[in-house]
């Protein structure tokens, strides 16, 4: 079953994400995911 996850970001976080993508910064990418997706994936899996 497919589920959607919506992430709302401030301009500063979008710029941070663009920097991470341009630099291929793996450590920063993991930190970004942990900060912005904390609990959201679990909620999806638990049906919330």
Rosetta blueprint (number, residue, H / E / L):
1 X L
2 X L
3 X L
4 X L
5 X L
6 X L
7 X L
8 X L
9 X L
10 X L
11 X H
12 X H
13 X H
14 X H
15 X H
16 X H
17 X H
18 X H
19 X H
20 X H
21 X H
22 X H
23 X H
24 X L
25 X L
26 X H
27 X H
28 X H
29 X H
30 X H
31 X H
32 X H
33 X H
34 X H
35 X H
36 X H
37 X H
38 X L
39 X L
40 X H
41 X H
42 X H
43 X H
44 X H
45 X H
46 X L
47 X L
48 X L
